[in-house]
């Protein structure tokens, strides 16, 4: 057997292990304290035991968070392969995340979100056997696949990879990465080298054809409009914060869309999106004009525009609304992230393309996305990274699922990437 056959043969026999891992990870909800959870500690402790039992060397890097269980948000760095050259050409990383989102409305689930259920696989089922549960796809599919790939390359005797190989299992991806990759880059500045390549198996498509190399700039804003409360029948005695906020939101949606109107076919949709989203409750009764109103905007801006440019337009409209309605408006930006792109001719893109073709028989293409990933932090450090996976994109939905064939197939892709030369 050559190395590829050894890797594939090993992974083909790991279905039961994949199900076991998904089941054990799912029963340990790793929800951020921001979303009402305790963090990732229980999940990390389970994985530490799993890694120790299989002889992997790893380091746990705890980031302090007084709101989380144990007061920390754990991140795990796992050594998979070393090379005789010591990594002069950079390290190949596979980076997934430990945290998951809450299950949402439980009545929409057909089973307990925290208990993995196996479904499908009949002769008329186009998807094949799949596992249902919160987090099984986002991001446990990528995490489990990376662990299976790591086992496979170890079982094959550690092929002569061109680069050292490591896994990074991060905290806090779902809520902005303050306690995950952002903190690691700040507190461990030497963790990544300029020649490192990073695969992030946290997105993709149902065929594995898209390699995400760029993200729109992400700007979240929360606006607080303050006016003067009054009786509903006496608007002349008040300043309607809700009316001012509504006009402000509508004007931003249309005027910013017109001002930042470029198109880029790398992205879908191929334009900047400026959307009003959350609306906080104001007064509890119908016949009171609210003196305060709070709403949010989610803006995904094509990278050719800067966040500074967008906020300048926001401030312009804000001033006009304040003057017209006699209100004051303040805002915060919970996320304001700009991101470079990974070059389409990066060795990483070529590696993923070759491996995906080998396993799935697909022709890949580079794309950009409107969503945010941990890749933005790495790209801004000049590190080439790409988001890839073969999945149905059921993340954050009720009855989230991961197709077992995709878990094993992605593990084969990852195993080939670990063994491929980087040229």
N, C-alpha and C positions, 0 to 999 in steps of 0.2 A: 504493500500500500504506500502511495506517496503521501506527502503531508496533507494535502487537501482531502484525500480520501479518508485519512485518519480523523481529521477534524470533523468531517461531515458524518462519518460513521458514529463517532462518539456522540455528537449532538442529536442524531436521530434516536438515540436510546435514552434521552433525558426528559421525555415528556412527563413522566411521573414526577421528576424532580422539579420541573417548571411549575406544575400544578401545586406541588407542596410549597414552593417558595411563594407563589402568588397567594396561596391560602394563608400562610403564616404572616406575610406582610400586610395583607388586607385586614386581618383581625387586630392589628395594632394601628389604629387611626392616628396618622401623623398630621394633625391639623394645627395651623398656626394659632397662637393665642389671640392674634388679631381677629381671627374668624371663630373664636370661642373654643379652641382646642388647647392641648397641653404641649404641642411641639412634637419633635421627632425622636425623643430619647428612647422610648420603648422599642421603636423600630430599629434604631441604631444598635441598641444592646443585643437584639436578636441577631442582627447581621454580624456583629462582632463575634458572637459565639459560632455562627455558621462559618465565618472566615477562619477562625482559630482551628475549628475541627478539621478543616481541609488544608491547613498548613500555609495559609496566605499570610504574608507580612502586611501590616496595615498601620495606619496612624489615625487616631480620632482627634479632630481639632474642634474644640468646644468654643463657641462664641457666647458670651454671657447674655442672658435675657432673663431678667427677674420674673417675668410673667410666665415662663415656660417651666415644665416639670424638670426638677433638678437644677433650675436656674441657668440652663444652657441650651443652645441649639447646636447639635452635633453634626459634623461633616466628616466623612470617612475617605481617606486616601489609601488605595489598595495597590500594592506592587504585584504586577502580573509577570512581566518578563524584564530581564536585564540584558544588556549587550556587552560584548567585550570592549566596545569603543567607549562605554561610559556615557553615551547619550550626547555626543558632540553634535550630532545632527538634529537634536531635539527629541522630545518624548511624544509618543502617540497616546492621547487620552481618550477615554470614553466617559462622558460626564452626564449623569442622570441626577434626578432629585428625589429626596426621601418624602417630602411633604405632599399632601393631597388636599383637595378642597372638600368642604362639607358635602353631605349627600343631597342637600336641598330638600324639596318637598317629599317626605317619605311615602305619601300616598301614591306617588308616581312610580315607585319601585315595585317590581314584581317579587322581590325577595329582600332579605336583610342586606343592606349595602355593605356590611362589614363581614359577611360570610360568603365566601366564594361559592358560586353555583355553576356547575357545568351544564351547558345547554347545547342543543343543535347536534349536527353530525349525521342526520338522516339522509337518505338518498336524494331527497328533493331540496336539501338545504344548501344554498349556494355558498354560504360562509364557512361551513364545516364546524367542528367542535370549537366552542369558545367558553371563556370564563367570564362570569358576570360579577361585578362588585365595584365599590368605589376605589379608584386608584389602579385597577388592574391594567388599564391602558396608559393612564397618565399618572405616574411615569414608570409604573412597575414593569410594563412590558419591556421598555428599554433597559431598566435596571436588571431584570431577570435575564434577559438575553445576554447582557454583558457578563454576568456571572457564569452562565453556561459556556460562553465563548472562552472565558478565562480558564475554566476547568478543562475545556477541550485542548487548548494549546499546552497546558501543563501535562495532560495525558499523552500528548504527541511528543513529549520530550522537550518542549520549549524550542520551537523552530528558530532558526537563525534570523530573527527579525532585524530589520535595519535600524529600528529605534527601540528604546525601552518602552514598555507599555504599562500604563497605570489606569485605574478607574478612580473617578471622583464622584462620590455620592453626597450631594449637597443638601443643605437645609434651605428652607424659606424661599424656594423659587416662586411659589404661588402668590406670595404677598410682597414681591419686590426685591428679594435677595439681600436685604440689609444684614441678615445673619448667615448668609450663605456666601455666594461667590464674591459679592461686593466686599464683605468683611475679609475673606481670604486674600483677595488681591491687595487689600490695605495692610493686613497684619502679617502676611507671608509674601512679601514682594518678590522673593526669589523662587516661588513655587513653580511658576511658568517661565520658560525661556522663549526667546524671540523666534526660534525655529520650531517650536512645538506645534502640533496639529491636534485639533480637538473635534471629535464627533459627539454631537448632542442628539441622542435618539429620542427626541421629545416632540416630534411632529413629522408630517409627511403626507402620504396619500395611500389609497387602498391597493395600489400596484407597486409602490416604491419607486416611482419615476421622478420625483421632484427632490432636488437638493437645495435646501434653503441657505442662501449665502448673504442675504441682506434683509434688513428690517426697516420699516418706516420709523421715523422719530416718534416717540411716544410721549404725549403730553396729557396728563390728567389734571383737571382743575376743579376745585370746589369753590363756589361763589356764595358769598353771604351778602344779601341785599338788606339794608336797614332803612326803613321809612318811619312812618308814624301811624300807630294803630288807631282805628276809628270805627264808628258804627257803619254797618253796610249801607245805610241810607244816607250817610253824610261823608262822601268821599272828599268834599271840599274841606273837611276838617282833618284829613289824614294825608298820608303819602303811601300809596299802595305798593308795598314791597313785592307782592306776588305779580302784580301787573308789570312793574318795572323789570323784574327778573324774567318774566315770560318774553317780553320784548327783547331783552338783552340776549336770551338764549336763541331766539329766532334770528336775530340779526347776526349773531356770531355764526350760526349754521350757514346762512346764505352768503354773507359778505366774506367770511374767511374762505369758503369754498370757491368763491369767484376770484378772490385775490390770489390764492395759492392753487391755481387751476391747471398746473402741468400734468402730463400723463407719462407714465413709465410702464411699458409692457412687461417688465420684470415682475411687477406686482399684480395681485388680484385682490380687490379691484385696483385698477391702474391709476387711481387718483387719491388725493388726500381726503380723509374722512373726518368730519367735524360733527360730532353727534351729542346732543343733550341726552343724559342718561338718568342718574338717580335724582329723585325729587323728594326732599325731606318734608315731613308734615309741618304745617304752620299752625294756624288757629284751629281748634277742634269744632267750631260751629260755623254755619253758613253765613250768618249775618254780622260777621266782624271782618273788617278790612285788616289784613295782617301787617304788622309793623316790621316783621322780619321774614325773610324767605331764603332758603338754601337749596341750591341745585348743583349738579355736577356736569362736566363735559368730558368726553373721551375723544381726544384728537390724535389721529395717526397721520403724520405729515411725511410726504415724500422727502427723502434725504437731501434733495437739492435745496430745501428750505431749512433755515435754522429755527430753533425754538424761540430764540430772541426775536426774530422777525415776526413770528406768530403772536408773541405776547405784546409786541408793540401795537399790532392791530387790535388785540383784545383791549388794551389800555385806551386806544382811541375811541372805540365803541363804548367802553365803560364810561368815559368822561361825558360823552354825549347823552347817555342814558341818565346819568346822575343829574346833569343840568336840566333835562326835560322833565324828570319825575320828582325832583327834590329829594333824592335818596343818596345814600353813600354805599359803595360796593367795595368789598375787600375779597381777596381770594388767596388760596394756597394751591400749591402744585404737588400733590402726593407722589406723582411720578413726572419726571421731566428728563427723558433719556434720549440722547442722540447716539446713533450707531454708524460706524463705518461698515463697508461691505468687505466680505472676503473675495479676493479676485476670482473670477470664473475660471482662470487658468491655474489656480492653486493646485499643488500636488495632492492636497486632500480631496478636492473635487474629482480628480482623475482616479484616485484610489477607490472612492465610494462608487463611482460610476462603473469601474471595472468589476468590483466585488458584487454589486447589485445585478449586473448583467450575468455574472457567473452563477449566482444563486437563483435569481428570479427570471432571467431572460428578458429583462426590460432595458430600454434605452432611456437614460436619465437626462434631465435638463435642469439648469440652475434657475431658481425662482427667488423672489422676495416676498415677504409676508407683512401684513399689518399688525399682527400680534407681536408681543414682546417675548424674548427668551433670554436665558442667561448668556447667550452668544453675544449680545450687545456689549456686555462688560469686557469680554475677552477681545472682541474686535477693536474696541477702543484702546486696548493695550497693544494693538498691532499683531495679535495672535490669530492665525487662520483657524476658523472653526466653521462647521456646517451642521445644520439640523437635517436629519434624515431618518426615516423609518417607514415600514410598511404597516399601516394601520388604518382603521375605518374612521378615526377622528370622532370617537364618542366621548371624549374628555369632557368632564363637567356636566354631562347629561345624566338623567336617571337611567338605570340599567346599563351603565357603562360596561363595555366588554372588550376583551382581548382575544383574538383568534389564535388558537394554539399553534397552528401552522406558521403564523407570523412570528410568534415568540421564537420558535425553533429556526425559522428561516433567517430572521434578523441576527440570531446568534451565529449562524454560519457566515453571514456577511461580516460581522464583527471579528470572527475568528480569522477570516482571510485578511482583514485589515491589519490585525495584529501581526500577521506573518508576512505581509507584502513589503517589498522595498518601497521607498517613498518616491522613487523617480517617476 
